[in-house]
Every structure is written in C-alpha cells, then in structure tokens.
Amino acid sequence: MAPALLLIPAALASFILAFGTGVEFVRFTSLRPLLGGIPEPGGPDARQGWLAAVQDQSILVPLAWDLGLLLLFVGQHSLMATETVKAWMSRYFGVLQRSLYVACTALALQVYYHVLGLGEPLALKSPRALRLFSHLRHPVCVELLTVLWVVPTLGTDRLLLALLLTVYLGLAHGLDQQDLRYLRAQLQRKLHLLSRPQEGEAE
C-alpha cells in the first residue's frame, strides 16, 4: 500500500506538467502575438481584430505554411505508424523498419528547416558551441551507463560490454578549460536574463 501511495505525488506532478504544457501550446498557437494589442477577449473590438486577421495576407500566408508543415509532420508520423505500413516496411526492410521511420521523420524536419531558410541546424551554432559539442557526450549516455551497471548480477559478457562502453564514453568526454569558460559564460548569461524584470512588471 505504501509504495502505491508514493506514486500519487508523481502522477499528480505529471498531470500538472501535461496540463501546463497544453495551456502553453494553446497560448502559443493563438493569434494574440500576431495581432498585438488586442483588448480583452470579450471586448467589443475583439471580433474586429479577428476579422482583420483572417483578411490580412501577411498573417494568412505564414499560417498556411505552418499548417502545411504541421500536416506534413503529423501525416508522416500517423501514416508510418499504421499497422499496414509497419507490416509492409517490416516485410521489405526487416529490422531496418524503425530506422527508416526515424530517417523519414528527420527528412520531414529537414523540409521544415529548408522552408524557413534555417539550413543545417548545427550551422546556427557558434564555433565555441560546436567545439563544446565535439568534446561532450550526449546526456542520454548517462542513462545508458545506468542501464549497463545498475543490474542485480553481471555476467561475463555483460561486464565486458559495460566496461568497454564506459571506457569509450569516458575517453570521448573530454572538456577542457576553454569549454568550461564557455559553459560558465552561458550560465551567467542565462542567469542575467532570468534576473531581469519581465515586461510589464513594476520596477
């Protein structure tokens, strides 16, 4: 009974996080940021603002592109997730079926980047950030090490695998003083941004 009760706070926190994410998504996808100073939703000018928005080409064209990109991403995910498509892909591609799914997802995102003119995502990073990435293993590797080592028993083959991958990850993770200075500068920058008063707050 006691272990089950401990799951209640975790479940409640998960619900609050999911609900908050949904609220933020609705706020993000609303037209209020596009329309600027709209009065209260129930105000007399709110309807006129929406009517002006749906007749403004500078708003409708970006929204049409966004809708098309969203449908591309959702359609690719939904179509390739159906049992018919998965069975067909498994028949012709075997164990590569999941890899092909991920590759098509990446291709859909590349179309998104191309349409927006963003180019290669890493090309947007600074040389110092790229240097850091070349010395830094992905945080998911911590999860991999946990899976490898936190087990009740270790057989000889499992021990050898855990040792080799641990050494590999350790050798590839080599931050130097320049990387640490860059991380410290980024942390100070974020703390400075968070400490600034929000727009509209009283000084």
Disulfide bonds with the S-S distance in Angstrom:
none
